[in-house]
Amino acid sequence: MFRVTDKPIDLQVLVDCVTDPEAGAIATFIGTTRNNNQGRKVIALDYEAYPEMAEKELTRLGEEAKNKWQICRMAIVHRVGPVQITEPSVIIAVSAAHREAAFAACRFAIEEIKKTVPIWKKEVYEGGEIWIGTQSGQPLSRS
């Protein structure tokens, strides 16, 4: 499962998706919206994406992870649209026979998502908003 959605993400759905009888470990990563960034009070995040390309790239990351580590299954779901404080923006689940591979693949996935997947984040804060872009975490502009 490699998806972009405008609906809340259910962790259990991803865990169920990667559950495998050969897996002795399931690692998950949940990226949530926090209430502050660089001294500003964040109200919400708002994500935009090129969904078809984003899902294709998420699938590619899953295939690359399988080539790098001995994992059983991987699932990644990323939100688009407004995401409120404490809500998940992205959830990654990975199953593997051993925890080292599951943890490594999970970390790889979140780092690569930020670099290569066409999903853009607007940070809405008190007094304005800012696009965090080019997958680097650097501000594009201020308003």
Phi, psi and omega per residue, in radians:
M1 nan 2.018 3.097
F2 -2.337 1.784 -2.980
R3 -2.397 2.752 2.917
V4 -2.032 2.346 -3.066
T5 -2.491 2.676 3.030
D6 -1.751 0.175 3.122
K7 -1.820 2.736 3.037
P8 -0.975 2.559 -3.099
I9 -1.665 2.331 -3.132
D10 -1.798 1.952 -3.140
L11 -0.947 -0.757 -3.070
Q12 -1.086 -0.596 3.110
V13 -1.091 -0.730 3.128
L14 -1.211 -0.724 3.104
V15 -1.064 -0.773 3.113
D16 -1.070 -0.655 -3.120
C17 -1.134 -0.600 -3.090
V18 -1.711 -0.089 3.125
T19 -1.056 2.298 -3.053
D20 -2.538 2.412 -3.127
P21 -1.107 -0.337 3.114
E22 -1.558 -0.093 -3.076
A23 -1.567 2.303 3.020
G24 -1.814 -0.015 -3.123
A25 -2.609 2.500 2.946
I26 -2.269 2.095 3.082
A27 -1.867 2.480 3.102
T28 -2.266 2.665 2.993
F29 -2.273 2.275 3.088
I30 -2.128 1.994 3.059
G31 -1.601 2.071 -3.085
T32 -1.980 2.790 3.094
T33 -1.415 2.143 3.107
R34 -1.725 2.887 -3.017
N35 -1.584 0.157 -3.127
N36 -2.701 2.695 3.040
N37 -2.819 2.197 3.084
Q38 0.880 0.791 3.072
G39 1.395 0.060 3.134
R40 -1.866 2.558 3.059
K41 -1.471 2.000 -3.135
V42 -1.493 2.334 3.124
I43 -1.665 -0.693 -3.121
A44 -2.927 2.945 2.970
L45 -2.004 2.667 3.090
D46 -2.368 2.050 -3.082
Y47 -1.807 2.491 2.974
E48 -2.181 2.698 -3.108
A49 -2.644 2.833 2.888
Y50 -1.731 1.580 -2.909
P51 -0.963 -0.825 -3.091
E52 -1.075 -0.775 3.141
M53 -1.234 -0.666 3.129
A54 -1.087 -0.779 3.138
E55 -1.165 -0.634 3.075
K56 -1.105 -0.726 3.139
E57 -1.228 -0.673 3.073
L58 -1.080 -0.714 3.095
T59 -1.097 -0.737 3.108
R60 -1.066 -0.720 3.106
L61 -1.090 -0.686 3.088
G62 -1.088 -0.733 3.105
E63 -1.156 -0.708 3.113
E64 -1.116 -0.711 3.102
A65 -1.072 -0.711 3.119
K66 -1.123 -0.550 3.101
N67 -1.315 -0.486 -3.094
K68 -1.529 -0.634 -3.073
W69 -2.284 2.747 3.097
Q70 -1.482 1.443 3.108
I71 -1.896 2.717 3.109
C72 -1.498 -0.978 -3.076
R73 -2.557 2.723 3.074
M74 -2.438 2.546 3.042
A75 -2.426 2.412 3.094
I76 -2.397 2.259 3.037
V77 -2.288 2.276 3.137
H78 -2.116 2.378 3.108
R79 -1.372 2.660 2.891
V80 -2.231 2.854 -3.076
G81 1.490 -2.937 -3.109
P82 -1.257 2.405 3.096
V83 -2.257 2.060 -3.052
Q84 -1.390 2.888 3.121
I85 -0.946 2.356 -3.136
T86 1.357 -0.183 3.123
E87 -1.374 2.576 3.076
P88 -1.215 2.339 3.006
S89 -1.629 -0.592 -3.120
V90 -2.589 2.482 3.003
I91 -2.301 2.333 3.092
I92 -2.132 2.338 3.049
A93 -2.269 2.372 -3.123
V94 -2.394 2.311 3.029
S95 -1.959 2.571 3.137
A96 -2.736 2.866 3.091
A97 -1.105 -0.610 -3.078
H98 -2.276 2.607 -3.030
R99 -1.104 -0.585 -3.092
E100 -1.008 -0.787 -3.141
A101 -1.167 -0.709 -3.133
A102 -1.119 -0.787 3.116
F103 -1.119 -0.787 -3.110
A104 -1.086 -0.769 -3.134
A105 -1.160 -0.649 3.118
C106 -1.117 -0.821 3.131
R107 -1.112 -0.778 3.093
F108 -0.956 -0.817 -3.073
A109 -1.065 -0.839 -3.093
I110 -1.177 -0.655 3.114
E111 -1.134 -0.729 -3.118
E112 -1.280 -0.588 3.087
I113 -0.988 -0.799 -3.107
K114 -1.144 -0.450 -3.100
K115 -1.575 -0.642 -2.877
T116 -2.157 -0.323 -3.027
V117 -1.508 2.282 -3.103
P118 -1.296 1.251 3.055
I119 -2.257 2.259 -3.082
W120 -2.087 2.525 -3.021
K121 -2.035 2.246 2.986
K122 -1.864 2.189 3.106
E123 -1.651 2.111 3.126
V124 -1.774 2.097 -3.105
Y125 -2.309 2.978 3.119
E126 -1.069 2.101 3.104
G127 1.633 0.101 3.097
G128 2.781 -2.827 3.135
E129 -2.686 2.806 -3.133
I130 -2.607 2.365 3.040
W131 -1.460 2.294 3.031
I132 -1.770 2.045 -2.906
G133 -2.291 -3.099 -3.109
T134 0.856 0.554 3.070
Q135 1.001 0.266 -3.066
S136 -1.854 -0.168 -3.085
G137 1.435 0.159 3.139
Q138 -1.683 2.439 3.109
P139 -1.098 2.460 3.046
L140 -1.586 -0.767 3.137
S141 -2.805 2.874 3.092
R142 -2.090 2.597 3.056
S143 -2.311 nan nan
